[in-house]
Amino acid sequence: MALALGILLSGRGSNLVAILDAIQEGTLDALVKVVVSNKATAAGLERAKARGIQVVFIDPKLFAQEEHPREAYDVAVGTLLKEHGVECVGLAGYMRIVTPALIRMFPWNMLNIHPSLLPAFPGLNAQKQALEWGAKVSGCSVHFVTEGVDEGPIICQKAVVIHEEDTVETLSARILEQEHQLYPQALQLLAQGRLQVDGRTVGVLP
Ligand code: GRF
């Protein structure tokens, strides 16, 4: 049975489009049940709608008065995802730290893509960090989401060589091309039930 995905995003949504393309091409056995954003203006919402996918904006401001606003927000997101029958959550440019309240609702079924070879350059502006560090190679990583930011066990990575003349824009564009290949591949491994987590190590079953 196809893997029921929910995608969380805050921005342009090119990884979402890559996932939808892979589903359409038959290389990813999944379907996107719903796309949720914390930003009303996220371009990814329009891109999802154009592909006939249901989208929901959940406004963080609505939870500001709660005793634990972040957790309350995440419970609302998780509940909505469950209502849509989502089994697996893909973070795709989701610019919000996910709390354990949400992670707990999808144990070992929440993935993120990050534009560096983790554990190098976690957090924001990973491509800029790599250039400023003088790294000769960077890339992208798909990993399980755990409590620490960009810290979960790594599922797969792709390296990208850094050229002397690279700018943040040129490097980001080359990494993004690889992201669009890597994320659907990682999701397909999960859809096939081939990922086995042992501590920090993720094994891929044949
Ligand atoms: C990507 O670079 C991804 O690795 C990072 O945020 C960016 C999202 O891009 N987490 P897009 O919204 O999928 O185009």
py3Dmol code that shows the C-alpha trace and the ligand (Angstrom):
import py3Dmol

protein = """\
ATOM      1  CA  MET A   1       0.000   0.000   0.000  1.00  0.00           C
ATOM      2  CA  ALA A   2       1.184   3.477  -0.841  1.00  0.00           C
ATOM      3  CA  LEU A   3       2.727   5.425   2.037  1.00  0.00           C
ATOM      4  CA  ALA A   4       0.416   8.222   3.255  1.00  0.00           C
ATOM      5  CA  LEU A   5       2.544  11.345   3.520  1.00  0.00           C
ATOM      6  CA  GLY A   6       1.994  14.717   5.134  1.00  0.00           C
ATOM      7  CA  ILE A   7       4.397  17.490   4.193  1.00  0.00           C
ATOM      8  CA  LEU A   8       5.248  20.429   6.442  1.00  0.00           C
ATOM      9  CA  LEU A   9       6.774  23.458   4.756  1.00  0.00           C
ATOM     10  CA  SER A  10       7.312  27.175   5.226  1.00  0.00           C
ATOM     11  CA  GLY A  11       8.625  28.333   1.870  1.00  0.00           C
ATOM     12  CA  ARG A  12       9.052  27.695  -1.808  1.00  0.00           C
ATOM     13  CA  GLY A  13       8.230  23.973  -1.812  1.00  0.00           C
ATOM     14  CA  SER A  14      10.609  22.677  -4.467  1.00  0.00           C
ATOM     15  CA  ASN A  15      11.231  19.492  -2.479  1.00  0.00           C
ATOM     16  CA  LEU A  16       7.481  18.961  -2.253  1.00  0.00           C
ATOM     17  CA  VAL A  17       7.292  19.241  -6.048  1.00  0.00           C
ATOM     18  CA  ALA A  18      10.146  16.727  -6.410  1.00  0.00           C
ATOM     19  CA  ILE A  19       8.248  14.312  -4.153  1.00  0.00           C
ATOM     20  CA  LEU A  20       5.048  14.771  -6.174  1.00  0.00           C
ATOM     21  CA  ASP A  21       6.982  14.243  -9.421  1.00  0.00           C
ATOM     22  CA  ALA A  22       8.528  11.021  -8.095  1.00  0.00           C
ATOM     23  CA  ILE A  23       5.068   9.770  -7.108  1.00  0.00           C
ATOM     24  CA  GLN A  24       3.765  10.612 -10.573  1.00  0.00           C
ATOM     25  CA  GLU A  25       6.714   8.903 -12.261  1.00  0.00           C
ATOM     26  CA  GLY A  26       6.135   5.803 -10.141  1.00  0.00           C
ATOM     27  CA  THR A  27       9.524   5.861  -8.380  1.00  0.00           C
ATOM     28  CA  LEU A  28       7.938   6.701  -5.018  1.00  0.00           C
ATOM     29  CA  ASP A  29       5.084   4.536  -3.796  1.00  0.00           C
ATOM     30  CA  ALA A  30       3.314   7.183  -1.734  1.00  0.00           C
ATOM     31  CA  LEU A  31       0.602   9.788  -1.822  1.00  0.00           C
ATOM     32  CA  VAL A  32       0.592  13.233  -0.291  1.00  0.00           C
ATOM     33  CA  LYS A  33      -2.530  13.506   1.841  1.00  0.00           C
ATOM     34  CA  VAL A  34      -2.048  17.086   2.988  1.00  0.00           C
ATOM     35  CA  VAL A  35       0.482  19.929   3.037  1.00  0.00           C
ATOM     36  CA  VAL A  36       0.619  22.024   6.203  1.00  0.00           C
ATOM     37  CA  SER A  37       2.371  25.349   6.653  1.00  0.00           C
ATOM     38  CA  ASN A  38       3.071  27.773   9.469  1.00  0.00           C
ATOM     39  CA  LYS A  39       3.308  30.570   6.855  1.00  0.00           C
ATOM     40  CA  ALA A  40       0.187  31.734   5.060  1.00  0.00           C
ATOM     41  CA  THR A  41       2.240  33.091   2.166  1.00  0.00           C
ATOM     42  CA  ALA A  42       4.431  30.006   1.576  1.00  0.00           C
ATOM     43  CA  ALA A  43       4.748  29.509  -2.179  1.00  0.00           C
ATOM     44  CA  GLY A  44       4.739  25.769  -1.512  1.00  0.00           C
ATOM     45  CA  LEU A  45       1.039  25.992  -0.616  1.00  0.00           C
ATOM     46  CA  GLU A  46       0.206  27.346  -4.081  1.00  0.00           C
ATOM     47  CA  ARG A  47       2.371  24.708  -5.737  1.00  0.00           C
ATOM     48  CA  ALA A  48       0.569  21.989  -3.773  1.00  0.00           C
ATOM     49  CA  LYS A  49      -2.859  23.402  -4.649  1.00  0.00           C
ATOM     50  CA  ALA A  50      -1.899  23.494  -8.324  1.00  0.00           C
ATOM     51  CA  ARG A  51      -1.267  19.761  -8.077  1.00  0.00           C
ATOM     52  CA  GLY A  52      -4.650  19.139  -6.440  1.00  0.00           C
ATOM     53  CA  ILE A  53      -3.250  18.564  -2.951  1.00  0.00           C
ATOM     54  CA  GLN A  54      -5.147  19.755   0.080  1.00  0.00           C
ATOM     55  CA  VAL A  55      -3.325  22.502   1.979  1.00  0.00           C
ATOM     56  CA  VAL A  56      -3.777  23.906   5.474  1.00  0.00           C
ATOM     57  CA  PHE A  57      -2.212  26.984   7.065  1.00  0.00           C
ATOM     58  CA  ILE A  58      -2.093  26.764  10.831  1.00  0.00           C
ATOM     59  CA  ASP A  59      -1.374  30.156  12.349  1.00  0.00           C
ATOM     60  CA  PRO A  60       1.104  29.976  15.248  1.00  0.00           C
ATOM     61  CA  LYS A  61      -0.385  33.211  16.625  1.00  0.00           C
ATOM     62  CA  LEU A  62      -3.560  31.338  17.565  1.00  0.00           C
ATOM     63  CA  PHE A  63      -1.578  29.441  20.175  1.00  0.00           C
ATOM     64  CA  ALA A  64       0.284  32.382  21.725  1.00  0.00           C
ATOM     65  CA  GLN A  65      -1.920  32.433  24.843  1.00  0.00           C
ATOM     66  CA  GLU A  66      -1.426  28.743  25.611  1.00  0.00           C
ATOM     67  CA  GLU A  67       0.778  27.786  28.539  1.00  0.00           C
ATOM     68  CA  HIS A  68       3.037  25.864  26.140  1.00  0.00           C
ATOM     69  CA  PRO A  69       2.441  27.512  22.752  1.00  0.00           C
ATOM     70  CA  ARG A  70       4.943  25.423  20.760  1.00  0.00           C
ATOM     71  CA  GLU A  71       3.634  22.120  22.048  1.00  0.00           C
ATOM     72  CA  ALA A  72       0.001  23.226  21.622  1.00  0.00           C
ATOM     73  CA  TYR A  73       0.765  24.214  18.035  1.00  0.00           C
ATOM     74  CA  ASP A  74       2.449  20.902  17.341  1.00  0.00           C
ATOM     75  CA  VAL A  75      -0.416  18.891  18.832  1.00  0.00           C
ATOM     76  CA  ALA A  76      -2.793  20.791  16.514  1.00  0.00           C
ATOM     77  CA  VAL A  77      -0.550  20.000  13.525  1.00  0.00           C
ATOM     78  CA  GLY A  78      -0.219  16.341  14.511  1.00  0.00           C
ATOM     79  CA  THR A  79      -3.962  15.971  15.088  1.00  0.00           C
ATOM     80  CA  LEU A  80      -4.698  17.458  11.681  1.00  0.00           C
ATOM     81  CA  LEU A  81      -2.171  15.150  10.020  1.00  0.00           C
ATOM     82  CA  LYS A  82      -3.727  12.133  11.733  1.00  0.00           C
ATOM     83  CA  GLU A  83      -7.207  13.259  10.662  1.00  0.00           C
ATOM     84  CA  HIS A  84      -5.945  13.170   7.085  1.00  0.00           C
ATOM     85  CA  GLY A  85      -4.678   9.628   7.552  1.00  0.00           C
ATOM     86  CA  VAL A  86      -1.006  10.602   7.427  1.00  0.00           C
ATOM     87  CA  GLU A  87       1.439   7.836   8.403  1.00  0.00           C
ATOM     88  CA  CYS A  88       4.708   9.582   7.653  1.00  0.00           C
ATOM     89  CA  VAL A  89       5.649  13.261   7.916  1.00  0.00           C
ATOM     90  CA  GLY A  90       8.204  14.899   5.636  1.00  0.00           C
ATOM     91  CA  LEU A  91       9.658  18.226   6.687  1.00  0.00           C
ATOM     92  CA  ALA A  92      10.515  20.124   3.524  1.00  0.00           C
ATOM     93  CA  GLY A  93      11.856  23.562   4.327  1.00  0.00           C
ATOM     94  CA  TYR A  94       9.826  23.740   7.534  1.00  0.00           C
ATOM     95  CA  MET A  95      11.316  26.680   9.418  1.00  0.00           C
ATOM     96  CA  ARG A  96      10.091  25.735  12.866  1.00  0.00           C
ATOM     97  CA  ILE A  97      11.630  23.572  15.525  1.00  0.00           C
ATOM     98  CA  VAL A  98       9.444  20.517  15.959  1.00  0.00           C
ATOM     99  CA  THR A  99       8.748  19.619  19.595  1.00  0.00           C
ATOM    100  CA  PRO A 100       8.592  16.100  21.039  1.00  0.00           C
ATOM    101  CA  ALA A 101       4.803  16.554  21.241  1.00  0.00           C
ATOM    102  CA  LEU A 102       4.654  16.139  17.461  1.00  0.00           C
ATOM    103  CA  ILE A 103       7.604  13.755  17.040  1.00  0.00           C
ATOM    104  CA  ARG A 104       5.950  11.334  19.516  1.00  0.00           C
ATOM    105  CA  MET A 105       2.849  11.142  17.304  1.00  0.00           C
ATOM    106  CA  PHE A 106       4.914   9.752  14.375  1.00  0.00           C
ATOM    107  CA  PRO A 107       7.638   7.570  15.898  1.00  0.00           C
ATOM    108  CA  TRP A 108      10.377   6.860  13.314  1.00  0.00           C
ATOM    109  CA  ASN A 109       8.026   8.232  10.713  1.00  0.00           C
ATOM    110  CA  MET A 110       9.240  11.802  10.481  1.00  0.00           C
ATOM    111  CA  LEU A 111      11.992  12.777   8.040  1.00  0.00           C
ATOM    112  CA  ASN A 112      13.822  16.015   7.277  1.00  0.00           C
ATOM    113  CA  ILE A 113      16.120  17.145   4.503  1.00  0.00           C
ATOM    114  CA  HIS A 114      19.041  19.409   5.342  1.00  0.00           C
ATOM    115  CA  PRO A 115      21.384  21.129   2.854  1.00  0.00           C
ATOM    116  CA  SER A 116      24.727  19.940   4.271  1.00  0.00           C
ATOM    117  CA  LEU A 117      26.538  16.741   5.056  1.00  0.00           C
ATOM    118  CA  LEU A 118      25.438  16.398   8.676  1.00  0.00           C
ATOM    119  CA  PRO A 119      26.732  16.607  11.353  1.00  0.00           C
ATOM    120  CA  ALA A 120      28.563  19.481   9.629  1.00  0.00           C
ATOM    121  CA  PHE A 121      26.701  22.783   9.425  1.00  0.00           C
ATOM    122  CA  PRO A 122      23.378  22.114  11.167  1.00  0.00           C
ATOM    123  CA  GLY A 123      20.798  24.875  11.623  1.00  0.00           C
ATOM    124  CA  LEU A 124      20.175  27.872   9.409  1.00  0.00           C
ATOM    125  CA  ASN A 125      22.113  28.900   6.280  1.00  0.00           C
ATOM    126  CA  ALA A 126      23.987  25.618   5.969  1.00  0.00           C
ATOM    127  CA  GLN A 127      25.339  26.461   2.506  1.00  0.00           C
ATOM    128  CA  LYS A 128      26.719  29.817   3.733  1.00  0.00           C
ATOM    129  CA  GLN A 129      28.254  28.086   6.750  1.00  0.00           C
ATOM    130  CA  ALA A 130      30.018  25.584   4.461  1.00  0.00           C
ATOM    131  CA  LEU A 131      31.451  28.359   2.261  1.00  0.00           C
ATOM    132  CA  GLU A 132      32.579  30.445   5.229  1.00  0.00           C
ATOM    133  CA  TRP A 133      34.237  27.422   6.812  1.00  0.00           C
ATOM    134  CA  GLY A 134      36.188  26.856   3.636  1.00  0.00           C
ATOM    135  CA  ALA A 135      34.834  23.339   3.154  1.00  0.00           C
ATOM    136  CA  LYS A 136      35.728  21.700  -0.167  1.00  0.00           C
ATOM    137  CA  VAL A 137      32.711  19.398  -0.147  1.00  0.00           C
ATOM    138  CA  SER A 138      29.194  19.826   1.155  1.00  0.00           C
ATOM    139  CA  GLY A 139      25.896  18.242   0.127  1.00  0.00           C
ATOM    140  CA  CYS A 140      22.597  17.185   1.611  1.00  0.00           C
ATOM    141  CA  SER A 141      21.295  14.725   4.165  1.00  0.00           C
ATOM    142  CA  VAL A 142      17.955  13.083   4.835  1.00  0.00           C
ATOM    143  CA  HIS A 143      17.565  12.069   8.450  1.00  0.00           C
ATOM    144  CA  PHE A 144      14.977  10.954  10.967  1.00  0.00           C
ATOM    145  CA  VAL A 145      13.659  13.789  13.100  1.00  0.00           C
ATOM    146  CA  THR A 146      14.521  13.531  16.777  1.00  0.00           C
ATOM    147  CA  GLU A 147      14.538  16.131  19.526  1.00  0.00           C
ATOM    148  CA  GLY A 148      17.864  17.785  18.678  1.00  0.00           C
ATOM    149  CA  VAL A 149      17.844  20.051  15.627  1.00  0.00           C
ATOM    150  CA  ASP A 150      19.281  18.213  12.579  1.00  0.00           C
ATOM    151  CA  GLU A 151      20.610  15.514  14.913  1.00  0.00           C
ATOM    152  CA  GLY A 152      18.543  12.422  14.081  1.00  0.00           C
ATOM    153  CA  PRO A 153      20.010   9.250  12.532  1.00  0.00           C
ATOM    154  CA  ILE A 154      21.059   9.814   8.924  1.00  0.00           C
ATOM    155  CA  ILE A 155      19.242   7.825   6.236  1.00  0.00           C
ATOM    156  CA  CYS A 156      21.182   8.949   3.181  1.00  0.00           C
ATOM    157  CA  GLN A 157      23.488  11.709   1.979  1.00  0.00           C
ATOM    158  CA  LYS A 158      24.776  13.092  -1.289  1.00  0.00           C
ATOM    159  CA  ALA A 159      28.045  15.003  -1.598  1.00  0.00           C
ATOM    160  CA  VAL A 160      28.471  18.128  -3.734  1.00  0.00           C
ATOM    161  CA  VAL A 161      31.927  19.505  -4.554  1.00  0.00           C
ATOM    162  CA  ILE A 162      32.446  23.165  -3.681  1.00  0.00           C
ATOM    163  CA  HIS A 163      34.156  25.236  -6.389  1.00  0.00           C
ATOM    164  CA  GLU A 164      36.373  28.219  -5.638  1.00  0.00           C
ATOM    165  CA  GLU A 165      34.054  30.554  -7.489  1.00  0.00           C
ATOM    166  CA  ASP A 166      30.921  29.328  -5.702  1.00  0.00           C
ATOM    167  CA  THR A 167      28.541  31.798  -4.090  1.00  0.00           C
ATOM    168  CA  VAL A 168      25.779  30.887  -1.646  1.00  0.00           C
ATOM    169  CA  GLU A 169      23.387  30.961  -4.618  1.00  0.00           C
ATOM    170  CA  THR A 170      25.379  28.704  -6.961  1.00  0.00           C
ATOM    171  CA  LEU A 171      26.219  26.192  -4.236  1.00  0.00           C
ATOM    172  CA  SER A 172      22.621  26.146  -2.957  1.00  0.00           C
ATOM    173  CA  ALA A 173      21.338  25.506  -6.481  1.00  0.00           C
ATOM    174  CA  ARG A 174      23.688  22.533  -7.021  1.00  0.00           C
ATOM    175  CA  ILE A 175      22.820  21.081  -3.601  1.00  0.00           C
ATOM    176  CA  LEU A 176      19.108  21.572  -4.281  1.00  0.00           C
ATOM    177  CA  GLU A 177      19.348  19.510  -7.472  1.00  0.00           C
ATOM    178  CA  GLN A 178      20.684  16.635  -5.362  1.00  0.00           C
ATOM    179  CA  GLU A 179      18.048  17.192  -2.671  1.00  0.00           C
ATOM    180  CA  HIS A 180      15.350  16.655  -5.273  1.00  0.00           C
ATOM    181  CA  GLN A 181      16.813  13.206  -6.060  1.00  0.00           C
ATOM    182  CA  LEU A 182      17.641  12.220  -2.499  1.00  0.00           C
ATOM    183  CA  TYR A 183      14.426  13.008  -0.638  1.00  0.00           C
ATOM    184  CA  PRO A 184      12.133  10.845  -2.784  1.00  0.00           C
ATOM    185  CA  GLN A 185      14.721   8.011  -2.605  1.00  0.00           C
ATOM    186  CA  ALA A 186      14.775   8.129   1.202  1.00  0.00           C
ATOM    187  CA  LEU A 187      10.993   8.209   1.362  1.00  0.00           C
ATOM    188  CA  GLN A 188      10.811   5.229  -0.978  1.00  0.00           C
ATOM    189  CA  LEU A 189      13.078   3.233   1.369  1.00  0.00           C
ATOM    190  CA  LEU A 190      10.722   4.081   4.223  1.00  0.00           C
ATOM    191  CA  ALA A 191       7.669   3.222   2.082  1.00  0.00           C
ATOM    192  CA  GLN A 192       9.215  -0.165   1.354  1.00  0.00           C
ATOM    193  CA  GLY A 193       9.856  -0.786   5.059  1.00  0.00           C
ATOM    194  CA  ARG A 194      13.576  -1.115   4.375  1.00  0.00           C
ATOM    195  CA  LEU A 195      14.954   1.211   7.039  1.00  0.00           C
ATOM    196  CA  GLN A 196      16.238  -0.283  10.262  1.00  0.00           C
ATOM    197  CA  VAL A 197      17.432   2.030  13.025  1.00  0.00           C
ATOM    198  CA  ASP A 198      20.081   0.765  15.411  1.00  0.00           C
ATOM    199  CA  GLY A 199      21.244   3.575  17.682  1.00  0.00           C
ATOM    200  CA  ARG A 200      22.639   6.246  15.393  1.00  0.00           C
ATOM    201  CA  THR A 201      22.948   3.895  12.446  1.00  0.00           C
ATOM    202  CA  VAL A 202      20.256   3.416   9.834  1.00  0.00           C
ATOM    203  CA  GLY A 203      20.567   0.147   7.964  1.00  0.00           C
ATOM    204  CA  VAL A 204      18.963  -0.389   4.562  1.00  0.00           C
ATOM    205  CA  LEU A 205      17.456  -3.843   4.118  1.00  0.00           C
ATOM    206  CA  PRO A 206      17.850  -5.441   0.688  1.00  0.00           C
TER     207      PRO A 206
END
"""
ligand_1 = """\
14
GRF
C 16.021 23.090 1.250
O 17.314 23.555 0.982
C 16.034 22.112 2.389
O 17.190 21.326 2.438
C 15.978 23.009 3.592
O 15.111 24.058 3.219
C 15.128 24.196 1.803
C 13.722 24.050 1.338
O 13.574 24.308 -0.030
N 15.543 22.296 4.764
P 12.192 24.061 -0.745
O 11.141 24.861 0.038
O 11.889 22.591 -0.711
O 12.351 24.579 -2.128
"""
view = py3Dmol.view(width=600, height=400)
view.addModel(protein, "pdb")
view.setStyle({"model": 0}, {"cartoon": {"style": "trace"}})
view.addModel(ligand_1, "xyz")
view.setStyle({"model": 1}, {"stick": {}})
view.zoomTo()
view.show()
